[in-house]
Amino acid sequence: MTKRRTYGDACGIARALDVVGERWALMVVRELLLGPKRFTDVRAGLPGISPDVLAQRLRELEDAGVVARRTLPPPAASHVYELTASGLALEPAITELGRWGGGNAPPPGDDMTMSFDSHILSLRTLFTPALAEGFDVHVDLHLGDQRFRAEVVDGAFTIEHGECDVPDATIVTDAGTLIDIAHGRLKLAAAKRAGTIAIAGDKQAAARFLGLFPLPAPAAAPAPLAV
């Protein structure tokens, strides 16, 4: 087994990077944040990774206690990978990296893609509580054959697989259109005219919901020091 590299530094940042600092490691964690996946499903979300590298990263993350592997009961009986409590604890750090990237990293090139899960996670990343003040809503998202329950309650946002018991609105679209509207790259009215989105239920509540996820502004320059 190849010996893992280390910074040899006692700082918590360095020790964290010893575990998840290898190329693709955090991307693998990202792909598991919404729940367990088979090897092929993880790779489908990361088309740029080779099978050998993915297998190596999964082994390393499993050895580090970040990822666990288990076998589904019959009739599936297939292996899936899932985050441990330690792995799930990385979500706030990944969220903040996403927010930083949304406002400060170079814009994506035309040839860049996003996995389905990264579209969903970008809603968690860019939710802006100040825009939801006094606004509670329960929304079903129908994205192709995927169903998600999205809720804003007391200024907190959650999204997970499933459907609301009594949704205020149901949004039927695809993940790309949803994120383009949420991030302000596409007007809701234009998507409706194009037939790429349909809303049932409280349309005003759905429209406000879609406005809760703006891209962050770049970091402001620090104020000059007083002389």
PATI-693001 format. One record per residue: residue in one letter; z, x, y of N, C-alpha, C, O in turn. Coordinates in steps of 0.05 Angstrom, whole numbers, plus 5000, padded with zeros to 4 digits. Layout:
N
AZXYZXYZXYZXY
...
This chain:
227
M500050174976500050005000500050185025501550375026
T498350115044498250265069500750235085501750005089
K501850455094504250445110503650335138501750425151
R505150135146504650015172505350205195507350355193
R503750195216504250355239506550235255507149995254
T507950405269510250315286510250475312509350705313
Y511250335332511550475358513950655358514250835375
G515750625339518150785338519950745362521250935372
D519950505373521350445397523250215392522450015379
A525750235401527750035395527549785412528949585406
C525849785432525449545449524549315432522849345414
G525549075438524648835424521748785425520548685406
I520448845448517548815451516148995431514248905417
A516949245430515649435411516049345383514149355367
R518449255376518949175348517448925341516548895318
A517048745360515448505355512548585351511248475333
L511548775366508748865363508349015337506149015326
D510549145327510349265301509649065280508349125260
V510548815284510048595264507448445269505948395250
V506948375294504648195300502648325319500948185330
G502848585323501048715342498348805331496648885346
E498048795304495448875293493248665301493848435305
R490848765303488548585310488448355290488648395266
W488148115300487847865286490547735278490647505270
A492747895279495247785269496147525284496747325272
L496147545311496947305326494947085324495646845326
M492347145320490346945316490846795290490446555288
V491746935269492446805244494746615248494746395239
V496746715263499046535269498146295285499046075279
R496346325304495346095319494145895301494545655305
E492645985281491245795263493145645245492345445233
L495645735243497545605226499645435241501345315229
L499445435267501445295283501444985279503544855282
L499144875271498944585267499544505239499544265232
G500144705221500844625194499544815174497944985181
P500344785148499344955127496244935124495044735129
K495145165114492245175110491645345085493145525078
R489445285072488345455052487045695064486445695088
F486645905049485446155058482746085072482146185094
T481045925059478445855069478645715096476945745113
D480745545099481045395124481845585147480945555170
V483545775141484345975161481846125170481446165194
R480346215151477946375158475846205173474446315190
A475745945167473845775182474545775212472745745228
G477045795218477845795246477546065259477746085284
L477046275243476746545253474246665242474346845225
P471946575250469446665238468846955242467147065227
G470147085260469647375265471147565247470747805247
I472947455230474647625213473347635185472347435175
S473447875172472447895145474547795125476947795132
P473747715101475647625082477747835075480147775071
D476948085073478748305066480948335088483248375082
V480048335113481948365135483848135136486248165141
L482847885133484547655133486647675111488947615115
A485747745087487647775065489847975071492147945064
Q488948195084490948405090492948305111495348355109
R491948165132493748065152495647855141498047855147
L494747685123496447495111498647625094500947545094
R497847835080499847985064501948105082504348095076
E501048235104502948365122504748165135507148215137
L503747935143505347725156507347605135509547535142
E506347585110508147485089510447685084512747605081
D509747945083511748145078513748155101516148215097
A512848085125514648095149516247835152517947815170
G515847635134517247385136516247195157517647005165
V513847245167512647065187511046845174510946615184
V509846905151508146705136509246685108510146885097
A509046455096509746415068507346285054505846135066
R507146345028505046225012506346044991508246124979
R505145814987506145634966503845494953501545484963
T504345374930502345234915502744934918504944834913
L500644794925500844504928501144374900500144484880
P502544144898502844014872500143904863498343864879
P499843844837497343724826496943454840498843324848
P494443364844492043484832490843714848489043854839
A491843764873490743974889491144254876489244394871
A493644324872494444574858493144814871492645014857
S492644814897491445044911493645184927495745064933
H493145434934495045584950494545524980492245504989
V496745494994496545465023498445665036500445755024
Y497845735061499545905077500745745099499445565111
E503245795105504645655127506545835141507446035130
L507145765166509045925181511945875172512645645167
T513446085171516346055167517645985193516345955214
A520245945193521745895218521246125237521046085261
S521246375227520646605244517846595256517446655279
G515946505240513246485250512946265271511646305291
L514146035266514045815285515345895312514645785333
A517346075310518646165335516846325353517546375376
L514446405343512546545360510946355378509646445397
E511146095374509445905390509945935420507945945435
P512445955430512645985460511246235470510146225492
A511446455455510046705464507046665464505646755483
I505946535443503146485442502246295464500146335476
T503946095470503345905491503146055518501246005534
E505046225524504946365549502646565551501546595572
L501846685529499446855528497046685535495246765550
G496946445524494746265529494546185559492446175571
R496946125570496946055599496046295616494446255635
W496946535609496146765624493146805622491746865642
G492146775597489246815593487646605608485446665618
G488646355609487146145623486846205653484846115665
G488746345665488546395693487746675701486846715723
N488046865683487747145691485747305674484747515684
A485247225650483247365634480447305643479947095656
P478447485638475747415645474847155632475747095610
P473147005645472246755633470646795607469447015604
P470746605589469346635563466346665567465146535585
G465046825551462146845551460846605538462146455524
D458246575543456846345532456746355501456446145489
D457046585490456846615461459646585447459746615423
M461746545463464346525452464946235442463946045454
T466446215421467145955410470245925408471646125411
M471145685403473945635398474245475372472645295367
S476345535357476745385333477745105340478645055363
F477544925321478544645326481544655334482244525353
D483144805319485944815325486544925352488444835366
S484945125361485445235387484945035409486145045431
H483044855405482644635424485144465427486044405449
I486344395404488744225405491044385417492544275433
L491344635410493644795420493344845450495344885463
S490944845460490644885489491844655505492644695528
L492044425493493444205506496444265509497644225530
R497644365487500444455489500744675509502744675525
T498844855510499045095527498945015557500445115573
L497144825564496644775592497844515602497444435625
F499444385586500844145596502544225620504044415619
T502344055641503744115666505743895672505043675681
P508343945666510343725668510443595696510943355698
A509943745717510043635744508043405748508543225763
L505843425734503843205736504542955720503342745724
A506542985703507342755686509942625696511142465682
E510742695720513342575730513142275731511342155742
G515142145718515241855717513041725700512541485702
F511841885682509641775666510141835636510142065628
D510641625621510841645592508441505580507641285589
V507341625559504941505547504741595518505541815511
H503541415502503041475474500041435469499041215472
V498741645461495841645458494941725430495941935420
D493241575418491941665393489341805400487741705416
L488942035389486442185392484942185366485842275345
H482542075367480742065344478542265349476642215364
L478742495336476842725340475342765314476242925297
G473042635312471642645287473342515265474242285268
D473742655243475442545221478342625224479942565206
Q479042755246481842835251483242635269482042535288
R485742575263487342385278489842535288491242665273
F490342505314492742625326494342425343493142255356
R496942455342498742295358499642475381501042675377
A499042395406499842545430501642365446501042135452
E503942485454505942325468507142495491507642725489
V507442355514508842465537511242295542511042055548
V513642415538516142265541518142435557518742665548
D519142335579521042475595520142755603521642955602
G517542775610516543035619515943235597515243465603
A516143155572515543335550513143235534512742995531
F511443415525508943345511509143435482509943665477
T508243265464508043335436505343235426504343035435
I504243385407501743305394501943395365502543635360
E501343215346501443285318499643105303498742895313
H499043175278497343005261498642735257501142715254
G497042525257498042255253497142065274495442135291
E498341835274497641625294500241495304502141475289
C500141405329502441265341502840995327501040865318
D505340905327505940635317504640425334503240245325
V504940455361503740275380502640435403504040485423
P500140535401499040705422498440545448497740305447
D498840675471498040555496495040565499493840395511
A493840775488490940805490490040965466491541125454
T487440935459486141085438483641215450482041075462
I483441475447481141625457479541725434480541865416
V476941655433475141735412473041925424471541845441
T473042175415471242375425471142605406472042585383
D470042825415470243075399471943275414472543245437
A472843485400474843665411473743805436475143845456
G471243885435470044025458469943855483470643945505
T469143605480469043415503471843365514472243365538
L473743325496476443275504477443505522478643455543
I477043755513478143985528476544025554477744095574
D473943975553472344005578473343805600473543885623
I474043565591475143375611477943455619478543455643
A479643525600482343595606482543835625484343855642
H480744025622480744275638479044245663478844445678
G477944015668476543965693473644065694472444075715
R472544145671469744235670467844005668465444045673
L468843765660467143535656468543285667470943245661
K467243125683468342885694468542665672466642645656
L470642525671471042305652468742105654467642015634
A468042035679465941835683463241935671461741775660
A462742195674460142305664460142295633458142235621
A462442355621462642345592462242055582461042015561
K463341865596463041585589460041505590459041375572
R458741585612455841525615454241645592452241535583
A455041895584453542025563454241925535452941995515
G456241755534457041645508458541835490458641795466
T459742055502461142245486464142195485465642345472
I465041985498467841915497468141605500466541485514
A469941495485470541205487473541175488475041315474
I474440985505477340945508477940645503476640475514
A479940595486480840325481483740305491485240505490
G484540065499487340035509487440085539485640005554
D489640195548490240245576488540475586489240705583
K486240415599484440615608485540785630485041025632
Q487140665648488340825670490341025659490541255668
A491940935639493841115627492441345613493341575614
A490141285599488641495586487541695606487541935601
A486441595628485341765648487441945660486942185664
R489841845665492042015676492842215655493342445662
F493042135630493642315608491742555608492642785605
L489242505611487242715609487442905633486243125633
G488842825654489142995678491643165677492343295697
L493043175655495643325654495343615644497343745640
F492843705641492343965628490444145644488544245632
P490944185670489144345685489344645679491444735670
L487144785683487245075679489045195701489045115724
P490745395694492545515713491045685733488945795727
A492145705757491045875778491746165771493746215757
P490046355780490746645776493346715789494246585808
A494646915778497247005789496847085818494847225825
A498647005835498547085863499347375867500947475852
A498047495887498747775893501647785903502447605918
P503147995896505848015906505948055936504148175948
A508047945948508347985977508848275984510148415969
P507748376006508148656013511148706019512548536029
L511948946013514749026018515149046048513449156063
A517448956056518148986085518649276091519849426075
V517749356114518049636123520449656141521149876151
